[in-house]
Amino acid sequence: MYSVQTIRCQPTRLARDFWERFSVNCDMARPKKEHAQNTRVLALSTANAMLHEHGYLGVSMEEVAEKIGVTKAALYYHFPQGKEQLILEIAESEIAKDTKGIEEAITTGKTTRKKLENIATFVFTQHRQTSRILRDAMRFMPDEHQKRIYSMFYEQHYKRVLAVFNQGVRKKEFRRHDTEKSAWAFMGLLSEMNSPEPNLDKKELATFVVDLLIKGLHA
């Protein structure tokens, strides 16, 4: 499957522990750069699909390796921290993708209300339920990874939504209120009400959520 170059491992304790763990010899087949990149992409894509279908507990390094046709040792070469690293990189990628969608939703809305409706429509029309999946996965992840994912979500998503609410107050579209709580409430509603139910009109649902939240906030 790969064109390879043979490398000689240094007999360090770390190397011995690593190879003993996966029952391989210290002379190993190492994929060249182009194959290595393809392996990473395939692994992340496959693990992402498994995560969305089965949740965190349904993802395993062994099954990912089997699905993409590499050994578990080869997969650990690309992701030395194992499953936790896979999930973390998926989280970073998914949050970045959603950030672009949220940013576009905001810039195309002329009023504060329309910006919020656009954000809600974007979330509801995604096939992926990213926020819910990652929130569930974070329960099983180490504290450092939880903090990193939360920080990304806070900086890239929450702050953008908060800015929309603050703009609404400045423009007197909303009365003065605690915009931080409103932003969290809005995002919480989107996360909980996002459903793969195909019979729901997503734009209608988005309008309903915005109505539900901002009723009484009009200036």
PyRosetta script that sets phi, psi and omega in degrees:
from pyrosetta import init, pose_from_sequence

init()
pose = pose_from_sequence("MYSVQTIRCQPTRLARDFWERFSVNCDMARPKKEHAQNTRVLALSTANAMLHEHGYLGVSMEEVAEKIGVTKAALYYHFPQGKEQLILEIAESEIAKDTKGIEEAITTGKTTRKKLENIATFVFTQHRQTSRILRDAMRFMPDEHQKRIYSMFYEQHYKRVLAVFNQGVRKKEFRRHDTEKSAWAFMGLLSEMNSPEPNLDKKELATFVVDLLIKGLHA")
pose.set_psi(1, -36.2)
pose.set_omega(1, -179.1)
pose.set_phi(2, -113.6)
pose.set_psi(2, 149.0)
pose.set_omega(2, 162.0)
pose.set_phi(3, -86.1)
pose.set_psi(3, 135.3)
pose.set_omega(3, -167.7)
pose.set_phi(4, -128.3)
pose.set_psi(4, 162.8)
pose.set_omega(4, 170.6)
pose.set_phi(5, -129.7)
pose.set_psi(5, 134.5)
pose.set_omega(5, -177.0)
pose.set_phi(6, -86.4)
pose.set_psi(6, 132.7)
pose.set_omega(6, 178.2)
pose.set_phi(7, -123.3)
pose.set_psi(7, 153.2)
pose.set_omega(7, -179.5)
pose.set_phi(8, -104.2)
pose.set_psi(8, 120.6)
pose.set_omega(8, -179.1)
pose.set_phi(9, -73.6)
pose.set_psi(9, 144.9)
pose.set_omega(9, 171.8)
pose.set_phi(10, -74.7)
pose.set_psi(10, 138.8)
pose.set_omega(10, -175.6)
pose.set_phi(11, -79.5)
pose.set_psi(11, 53.1)
pose.set_omega(11, 177.5)
pose.set_phi(12, -83.2)
pose.set_psi(12, 162.9)
pose.set_omega(12, 179.4)
pose.set_phi(13, -62.1)
pose.set_psi(13, -40.4)
pose.set_omega(13, -179.9)
pose.set_phi(14, -61.3)
pose.set_psi(14, -43.7)
pose.set_omega(14, -179.9)
pose.set_phi(15, -64.3)
pose.set_psi(15, -44.6)
pose.set_omega(15, -179.6)
pose.set_phi(16, -60.5)
pose.set_psi(16, -43.4)
pose.set_omega(16, 179.9)
pose.set_phi(17, -62.4)
pose.set_psi(17, -40.1)
pose.set_omega(17, -178.1)
pose.set_phi(18, -64.5)
pose.set_psi(18, -50.2)
pose.set_omega(18, -175.5)
pose.set_phi(19, -71.9)
pose.set_psi(19, -32.3)
pose.set_omega(19, 176.6)
pose.set_phi(20, -65.0)
pose.set_psi(20, -35.2)
pose.set_omega(20, -179.0)
pose.set_phi(21, -60.8)
pose.set_psi(21, -36.5)
pose.set_omega(21, -176.1)
pose.set_phi(22, -107.2)
pose.set_psi(22, 7.4)
pose.set_omega(22, 175.6)
pose.set_phi(23, 55.6)
pose.set_psi(23, 49.7)
pose.set_omega(23, 176.3)
pose.set_phi(24, -124.0)
pose.set_psi(24, 159.8)
pose.set_omega(24, 178.0)
pose.set_phi(25, -79.1)
pose.set_psi(25, 163.1)
pose.set_omega(25, -178.8)
pose.set_phi(26, -74.8)
pose.set_psi(26, -19.0)
pose.set_omega(26, 169.5)
pose.set_phi(27, -83.9)
pose.set_psi(27, 117.4)
pose.set_omega(27, -171.7)
pose.set_phi(28, -128.4)
pose.set_psi(28, 158.6)
pose.set_omega(28, 174.3)
pose.set_phi(29, -93.6)
pose.set_psi(29, 117.1)
pose.set_omega(29, -176.7)
pose.set_phi(30, -108.5)
pose.set_psi(30, 124.3)
pose.set_omega(30, -177.4)
pose.set_phi(31, -67.1)
pose.set_psi(31, 143.5)
pose.set_omega(31, 176.0)
pose.set_phi(32, -68.7)
pose.set_psi(32, 170.2)
pose.set_omega(32, -169.4)
pose.set_phi(33, -55.1)
pose.set_psi(33, -47.2)
pose.set_omega(33, -175.9)
pose.set_phi(34, -65.4)
pose.set_psi(34, -37.9)
pose.set_omega(34, 178.4)
pose.set_phi(35, -70.7)
pose.set_psi(35, -36.9)
pose.set_omega(35, 179.2)
pose.set_phi(36, -61.1)
pose.set_psi(36, -42.5)
pose.set_omega(36, 179.6)
pose.set_phi(37, -64.5)
pose.set_psi(37, -42.1)
pose.set_omega(37, 178.3)
pose.set_phi(38, -62.1)
pose.set_psi(38, -38.8)
pose.set_omega(38, 179.4)
pose.set_phi(39, -63.5)
pose.set_psi(39, -42.7)
pose.set_omega(39, 179.1)
pose.set_phi(40, -62.0)
pose.set_psi(40, -47.0)
pose.set_omega(40, -178.8)
pose.set_phi(41, -62.1)
pose.set_psi(41, -46.2)
pose.set_omega(41, 179.5)
pose.set_phi(42, -62.8)
pose.set_psi(42, -41.4)
pose.set_omega(42, -179.0)
pose.set_phi(43, -64.0)
pose.set_psi(43, -44.8)
pose.set_omega(43, -179.2)
pose.set_phi(44, -66.3)
pose.set_psi(44, -42.3)
pose.set_omega(44, 179.3)
pose.set_phi(45, -63.5)
pose.set_psi(45, -44.7)
pose.set_omega(45, -179.2)
pose.set_phi(46, -66.7)
pose.set_psi(46, -45.3)
pose.set_omega(46, 179.4)
pose.set_phi(47, -64.6)
pose.set_psi(47, -35.4)
pose.set_omega(47, 178.6)
pose.set_phi(48, -63.8)
pose.set_psi(48, -44.9)
pose.set_omega(48, 178.3)
pose.set_phi(49, -62.6)
pose.set_psi(49, -41.2)
pose.set_omega(49, 178.9)
pose.set_phi(50, -65.9)
pose.set_psi(50, -39.5)
pose.set_omega(50, 179.9)
pose.set_phi(51, -62.1)
pose.set_psi(51, -44.4)
pose.set_omega(51, -179.0)
pose.set_phi(52, -71.9)
pose.set_psi(52, -28.2)
pose.set_omega(52, -178.6)
pose.set_phi(53, -86.7)
pose.set_psi(53, -39.3)
pose.set_omega(53, -171.9)
pose.set_phi(54, -117.9)
pose.set_psi(54, -9.1)
pose.set_omega(54, -176.1)
pose.set_phi(55, 83.0)
pose.set_psi(55, 177.3)
pose.set_omega(55, -175.2)
pose.set_phi(56, -57.2)
pose.set_psi(56, -44.7)
pose.set_omega(56, -176.5)
pose.set_phi(57, -69.4)
pose.set_psi(57, -15.0)
pose.set_omega(57, -179.9)
pose.set_phi(58, -90.8)
pose.set_psi(58, 4.7)
pose.set_omega(58, 178.8)
pose.set_phi(59, -107.4)
pose.set_psi(59, 129.8)
pose.set_omega(59, 176.0)
pose.set_phi(60, -137.8)
pose.set_psi(60, 147.1)
pose.set_omega(60, 178.9)
pose.set_phi(61, -61.1)
pose.set_psi(61, -38.9)
pose.set_omega(61, -178.4)
pose.set_phi(62, -61.9)
pose.set_psi(62, -45.0)
pose.set_omega(62, -178.1)
pose.set_phi(63, -71.7)
pose.set_psi(63, -37.8)
pose.set_omega(63, 176.7)
pose.set_phi(64, -60.3)
pose.set_psi(64, -46.5)
pose.set_omega(64, 179.5)
pose.set_phi(65, -59.4)
pose.set_psi(65, -43.7)
pose.set_omega(65, -179.4)
pose.set_phi(66, -63.1)
pose.set_psi(66, -41.9)
pose.set_omega(66, -177.2)
pose.set_phi(67, -66.8)
pose.set_psi(67, -33.3)
pose.set_omega(67, -177.1)
pose.set_phi(68, -98.1)
pose.set_psi(68, -0.3)
pose.set_omega(68, 173.0)
pose.set_phi(69, 78.3)
pose.set_psi(69, 34.8)
pose.set_omega(69, 174.7)
pose.set_phi(70, -127.5)
pose.set_psi(70, 167.8)
pose.set_omega(70, 176.6)
pose.set_phi(71, -77.5)
pose.set_psi(71, 159.9)
pose.set_omega(71, 177.5)
pose.set_phi(72, -64.1)
pose.set_psi(72, -35.4)
pose.set_omega(72, 177.7)
pose.set_phi(73, -61.5)
pose.set_psi(73, -41.2)
pose.set_omega(73, 178.8)
pose.set_phi(74, -64.5)
pose.set_psi(74, -38.3)
pose.set_omega(74, 179.3)
pose.set_phi(75, -66.2)
pose.set_psi(75, -40.1)
pose.set_omega(75, 177.7)
pose.set_phi(76, -68.3)
pose.set_psi(76, -24.4)
pose.set_omega(76, 175.2)
pose.set_phi(77, -61.0)
pose.set_psi(77, -40.4)
pose.set_omega(77, -179.0)
pose.set_phi(78, -81.7)
pose.set_psi(78, -29.9)
pose.set_omega(78, -178.2)
pose.set_phi(79, -130.1)
pose.set_psi(79, 76.8)
pose.set_omega(79, -174.1)
pose.set_phi(80, -57.5)
pose.set_psi(80, -28.3)
pose.set_omega(80, 179.5)
pose.set_phi(81, -87.3)
pose.set_psi(81, 5.1)
pose.set_omega(81, 173.9)
pose.set_phi(82, 73.3)
pose.set_psi(82, -145.7)
pose.set_omega(82, -175.5)
pose.set_phi(83, -56.9)
pose.set_psi(83, -38.6)
pose.set_omega(83, -178.8)
pose.set_phi(84, -61.9)
pose.set_psi(84, -38.7)
pose.set_omega(84, 178.1)
pose.set_phi(85, -68.6)
pose.set_psi(85, -40.8)
pose.set_omega(85, 176.7)
pose.set_phi(86, -56.4)
pose.set_psi(86, -50.7)
pose.set_omega(86, -177.1)
pose.set_phi(87, -65.4)
pose.set_psi(87, -39.1)
pose.set_omega(87, 179.5)
pose.set_phi(88, -62.5)
pose.set_psi(88, -44.5)
pose.set_omega(88, -179.9)
pose.set_phi(89, -67.6)
pose.set_psi(89, -34.6)
pose.set_omega(89, 175.0)
pose.set_phi(90, -63.4)
pose.set_psi(90, -44.1)
pose.set_omega(90, 179.6)
pose.set_phi(91, -59.6)
pose.set_psi(91, -45.1)
pose.set_omega(91, -179.9)
pose.set_phi(92, -61.3)
pose.set_psi(92, -42.2)
pose.set_omega(92, -179.6)
pose.set_phi(93, -67.6)
pose.set_psi(93, -44.6)
pose.set_omega(93, -177.8)
pose.set_phi(94, -66.7)
pose.set_psi(94, -41.1)
pose.set_omega(94, 178.5)
pose.set_phi(95, -63.9)
pose.set_psi(95, -40.1)
pose.set_omega(95, 178.5)
pose.set_phi(96, -63.8)
pose.set_psi(96, -41.4)
pose.set_omega(96, 178.1)
pose.set_phi(97, -61.6)
pose.set_psi(97, -46.4)
pose.set_omega(97, -178.7)
pose.set_phi(98, -67.7)
pose.set_psi(98, -30.0)
pose.set_omega(98, 178.0)
pose.set_phi(99, -61.0)
pose.set_psi(99, -42.3)
pose.set_omega(99, 178.7)
pose.set_phi(100, -62.2)
pose.set_psi(100, -42.0)
pose.set_omega(100, 179.2)
pose.set_phi(101, -65.5)
pose.set_psi(101, -41.6)
pose.set_omega(101, 179.1)
pose.set_phi(102, -65.3)
pose.set_psi(102, -42.5)
pose.set_omega(102, 180.0)
pose.set_phi(103, -61.7)
pose.set_psi(103, -42.8)
pose.set_omega(103, 178.7)
pose.set_phi(104, -65.7)
pose.set_psi(104, -39.7)
pose.set_omega(104, 178.7)
pose.set_phi(105, -61.0)
pose.set_psi(105, -38.4)
pose.set_omega(105, -179.0)
pose.set_phi(106, -71.2)
pose.set_psi(106, -45.9)
pose.set_omega(106, -175.2)
pose.set_phi(107, -69.3)
pose.set_psi(107, -24.3)
pose.set_omega(107, -178.9)
pose.set_phi(108, -89.7)
pose.set_psi(108, -5.7)
pose.set_omega(108, 178.2)
pose.set_phi(109, -92.0)
pose.set_psi(109, 127.3)
pose.set_omega(109, -177.6)
pose.set_phi(110, -81.1)
pose.set_psi(110, -32.3)
pose.set_omega(110, 178.6)
pose.set_phi(111, -113.4)
pose.set_psi(111, 165.6)
pose.set_omega(111, 178.4)
pose.set_phi(112, -61.3)
pose.set_psi(112, -43.5)
pose.set_omega(112, 179.5)
pose.set_phi(113, -59.8)
pose.set_psi(113, -43.5)
pose.set_omega(113, -178.9)
pose.set_phi(114, -66.9)
pose.set_psi(114, -35.8)
pose.set_omega(114, 176.7)
pose.set_phi(115, -60.7)
pose.set_psi(115, -44.7)
pose.set_omega(115, -180.0)
pose.set_phi(116, -66.5)
pose.set_psi(116, -40.0)
pose.set_omega(116, 177.7)
pose.set_phi(117, -63.7)
pose.set_psi(117, -39.5)
pose.set_omega(117, 178.5)
pose.set_phi(118, -63.7)
pose.set_psi(118, -41.5)
pose.set_omega(118, 178.4)
pose.set_phi(119, -62.5)
pose.set_psi(119, -46.8)
pose.set_omega(119, -179.3)
pose.set_phi(120, -62.3)
pose.set_psi(120, -42.3)
pose.set_omega(120, 179.3)
pose.set_phi(121, -62.8)
pose.set_psi(121, -42.4)
pose.set_omega(121, 178.1)
pose.set_phi(122, -58.3)
pose.set_psi(122, -47.9)
pose.set_omega(122, -178.4)
pose.set_phi(123, -62.9)
pose.set_psi(123, -45.6)
pose.set_omega(123, -175.8)
pose.set_phi(124, -71.3)
pose.set_psi(124, -23.4)
pose.set_omega(124, -178.2)
pose.set_phi(125, -93.0)
pose.set_psi(125, -0.9)
pose.set_omega(125, 175.3)
pose.set_phi(126, -76.0)
pose.set_psi(126, 138.5)
pose.set_omega(126, 175.5)
pose.set_phi(127, -73.3)
pose.set_psi(127, -25.1)
pose.set_omega(127, -179.8)
pose.set_phi(128, -91.5)
pose.set_psi(128, 139.0)
pose.set_omega(128, 174.6)
pose.set_phi(129, -104.8)
pose.set_psi(129, 68.1)
pose.set_omega(129, -168.9)
pose.set_phi(130, -58.1)
pose.set_psi(130, -52.1)
pose.set_omega(130, -173.7)
pose.set_phi(131, -60.7)
pose.set_psi(131, -41.5)
pose.set_omega(131, -179.4)
pose.set_phi(132, -68.8)
pose.set_psi(132, -41.8)
pose.set_omega(132, -179.9)
pose.set_phi(133, -62.8)
pose.set_psi(133, -46.5)
pose.set_omega(133, -178.2)
pose.set_phi(134, -69.2)
pose.set_psi(134, -35.9)
pose.set_omega(134, 178.4)
pose.set_phi(135, -62.3)
pose.set_psi(135, -42.0)
pose.set_omega(135, 178.0)
pose.set_phi(136, -66.9)
pose.set_psi(136, -41.4)
pose.set_omega(136, -178.3)
pose.set_phi(137, -65.5)
pose.set_psi(137, -34.9)
pose.set_omega(137, -176.4)
pose.set_phi(138, -61.5)
pose.set_psi(138, -23.9)
pose.set_omega(138, 180.0)
pose.set_phi(139, -62.2)
pose.set_psi(139, -26.0)
pose.set_omega(139, -175.5)
pose.set_phi(140, -102.3)
pose.set_psi(140, -1.6)
pose.set_omega(140, -174.2)
pose.set_phi(141, -95.8)
pose.set_psi(141, 155.8)
pose.set_omega(141, 178.4)
pose.set_phi(142, -64.2)
pose.set_psi(142, 157.0)
pose.set_omega(142, -175.6)
pose.set_phi(143, -55.0)
pose.set_psi(143, -41.0)
pose.set_omega(143, -177.5)
pose.set_phi(144, -62.8)
pose.set_psi(144, -36.9)
pose.set_omega(144, 178.8)
pose.set_phi(145, -74.8)
pose.set_psi(145, -37.5)
pose.set_omega(145, 176.4)
pose.set_phi(146, -59.6)
pose.set_psi(146, -45.5)
pose.set_omega(146, -178.9)
pose.set_phi(147, -64.4)
pose.set_psi(147, -38.0)
pose.set_omega(147, -179.9)
pose.set_phi(148, -66.2)
pose.set_psi(148, -45.3)
pose.set_omega(148, 178.9)
pose.set_phi(149, -65.0)
pose.set_psi(149, -44.1)
pose.set_omega(149, 179.1)
pose.set_phi(150, -60.9)
pose.set_psi(150, -41.8)
pose.set_omega(150, -179.5)
pose.set_phi(151, -62.2)
pose.set_psi(151, -41.4)
pose.set_omega(151, 178.0)
pose.set_phi(152, -64.1)
pose.set_psi(152, -45.7)
pose.set_omega(152, 179.5)
pose.set_phi(153, -61.2)
pose.set_psi(153, -43.9)
pose.set_omega(153, -178.4)
pose.set_phi(154, -63.5)
pose.set_psi(154, -48.2)
pose.set_omega(154, -175.8)
pose.set_phi(155, -71.2)
pose.set_psi(155, -41.5)
pose.set_omega(155, -171.4)
pose.set_phi(156, -91.9)
pose.set_psi(156, -29.9)
pose.set_omega(156, -177.8)
pose.set_phi(157, -107.3)
pose.set_psi(157, -59.6)
pose.set_omega(157, -174.1)
pose.set_phi(158, -58.7)
pose.set_psi(158, -46.0)
pose.set_omega(158, -176.8)
pose.set_phi(159, -63.6)
pose.set_psi(159, -32.6)
pose.set_omega(159, 177.8)
pose.set_phi(160, -69.1)
pose.set_psi(160, -42.7)
pose.set_omega(160, 178.5)
pose.set_phi(161, -66.9)
pose.set_psi(161, -41.0)
pose.set_omega(161, 178.0)
pose.set_phi(162, -59.6)
pose.set_psi(162, -40.9)
pose.set_omega(162, 179.8)
pose.set_phi(163, -61.7)
pose.set_psi(163, -34.0)
pose.set_omega(163, 178.0)
pose.set_phi(164, -64.8)
pose.set_psi(164, -45.7)
pose.set_omega(164, 179.1)
pose.set_phi(165, -64.6)
pose.set_psi(165, -40.9)
pose.set_omega(165, 178.9)
pose.set_phi(166, -63.9)
pose.set_psi(166, -37.5)
pose.set_omega(166, 177.1)
pose.set_phi(167, -64.1)
pose.set_psi(167, -39.5)
pose.set_omega(167, 178.7)
pose.set_phi(168, -61.5)
pose.set_psi(168, -36.8)
pose.set_omega(168, 177.7)
pose.set_phi(169, -70.4)
pose.set_psi(169, -44.7)
pose.set_omega(169, -179.5)
pose.set_phi(170, -60.8)
pose.set_psi(170, -37.7)
pose.set_omega(170, -178.9)
pose.set_phi(171, -85.1)
pose.set_psi(171, 3.0)
pose.set_omega(171, 179.5)
pose.set_phi(172, 63.6)
pose.set_psi(172, 24.0)
pose.set_omega(172, 172.0)
pose.set_phi(173, -78.9)
pose.set_psi(173, -28.0)
pose.set_omega(173, 175.1)
pose.set_phi(174, -120.4)
pose.set_psi(174, 150.8)
pose.set_omega(174, 172.1)
pose.set_phi(175, -73.1)
pose.set_psi(175, 165.2)
pose.set_omega(175, 177.1)
pose.set_phi(176, -67.0)
pose.set_psi(176, 133.3)
pose.set_omega(176, -179.8)
pose.set_phi(177, -163.3)
pose.set_psi(177, -178.8)
pose.set_omega(177, 179.1)
pose.set_phi(178, -79.2)
pose.set_psi(178, 94.3)
pose.set_omega(178, -175.6)
pose.set_phi(179, -68.2)
pose.set_psi(179, -26.9)
pose.set_omega(179, 178.7)
pose.set_phi(180, -63.5)
pose.set_psi(180, -43.0)
pose.set_omega(180, 178.6)
pose.set_phi(181, -68.8)
pose.set_psi(181, -37.4)
pose.set_omega(181, 178.9)
pose.set_phi(182, -63.2)
pose.set_psi(182, -42.0)
pose.set_omega(182, 179.7)
pose.set_phi(183, -63.2)
pose.set_psi(183, -43.8)
pose.set_omega(183, 177.9)
pose.set_phi(184, -64.9)
pose.set_psi(184, -40.7)
pose.set_omega(184, 179.6)
pose.set_phi(185, -62.8)
pose.set_psi(185, -42.3)
pose.set_omega(185, 179.7)
pose.set_phi(186, -61.9)
pose.set_psi(186, -48.3)
pose.set_omega(186, -178.3)
pose.set_phi(187, -67.6)
pose.set_psi(187, -34.0)
pose.set_omega(187, 176.5)
pose.set_phi(188, -65.5)
pose.set_psi(188, -40.5)
pose.set_omega(188, 177.6)
pose.set_phi(189, -63.2)
pose.set_psi(189, -43.5)
pose.set_omega(189, 179.8)
pose.set_phi(190, -61.3)
pose.set_psi(190, -42.4)
pose.set_omega(190, -178.6)
pose.set_phi(191, -65.4)
pose.set_psi(191, -45.2)
pose.set_omega(191, -175.8)
pose.set_phi(192, -75.4)
pose.set_psi(192, -31.2)
pose.set_omega(192, -176.0)
pose.set_phi(193, -93.6)
pose.set_psi(193, -6.2)
pose.set_omega(193, 177.8)
pose.set_phi(194, -68.3)
pose.set_psi(194, 124.2)
pose.set_omega(194, -174.7)
pose.set_phi(195, -139.7)
pose.set_psi(195, 144.0)
pose.set_omega(195, 176.8)
pose.set_phi(196, -77.7)
pose.set_psi(196, 2.2)
pose.set_omega(196, -178.9)
pose.set_phi(197, -54.2)
pose.set_psi(197, 114.5)
pose.set_omega(197, -173.6)
pose.set_phi(198, -73.0)
pose.set_psi(198, -19.4)
pose.set_omega(198, -175.6)
pose.set_phi(199, -83.6)
pose.set_psi(199, -7.7)
pose.set_omega(199, 179.3)
pose.set_phi(200, -80.6)
pose.set_psi(200, 135.6)
pose.set_omega(200, 173.7)
pose.set_phi(201, -79.5)
pose.set_psi(201, 112.2)
pose.set_omega(201, -172.6)
pose.set_phi(202, -65.4)
pose.set_psi(202, -39.5)
pose.set_omega(202, 179.5)
pose.set_phi(203, -68.7)
pose.set_psi(203, -37.9)
pose.set_omega(203, 177.8)
pose.set_phi(204, -64.9)
pose.set_psi(204, -40.4)
pose.set_omega(204, 178.3)
pose.set_phi(205, -65.6)
pose.set_psi(205, -39.1)
pose.set_omega(205, 178.6)
pose.set_phi(206, -62.1)
pose.set_psi(206, -43.8)
pose.set_omega(206, 178.4)
pose.set_phi(207, -63.0)
pose.set_psi(207, -40.8)
pose.set_omega(207, 179.2)
pose.set_phi(208, -61.4)
pose.set_psi(208, -44.6)
pose.set_omega(208, -178.6)
pose.set_phi(209, -63.5)
pose.set_psi(209, -42.9)
pose.set_omega(209, 179.6)
pose.set_phi(210, -65.8)
pose.set_psi(210, -41.9)
pose.set_omega(210, 176.4)
pose.set_phi(211, -59.5)
pose.set_psi(211, -44.1)
pose.set_omega(211, -178.1)
pose.set_phi(212, -61.0)
pose.set_psi(212, -39.0)
pose.set_omega(212, -176.2)
pose.set_phi(213, -79.6)
pose.set_psi(213, -46.6)
pose.set_omega(213, -169.4)
pose.set_phi(214, -94.9)
pose.set_psi(214, -0.9)
pose.set_omega(214, 176.6)
pose.set_phi(215, -58.7)
pose.set_psi(215, 125.1)
pose.set_omega(215, -177.5)
pose.set_phi(216, 96.0)
pose.set_psi(216, -8.1)
pose.set_omega(216, 179.3)
pose.set_phi(217, -98.3)
pose.set_psi(217, -4.1)
pose.set_omega(217, 178.8)
pose.set_phi(218, -61.0)
pose.set_psi(218, 143.3)
pose.set_omega(218, 179.3)
pose.set_phi(219, -71.4)
pose.dump_pdb("model.pdb")
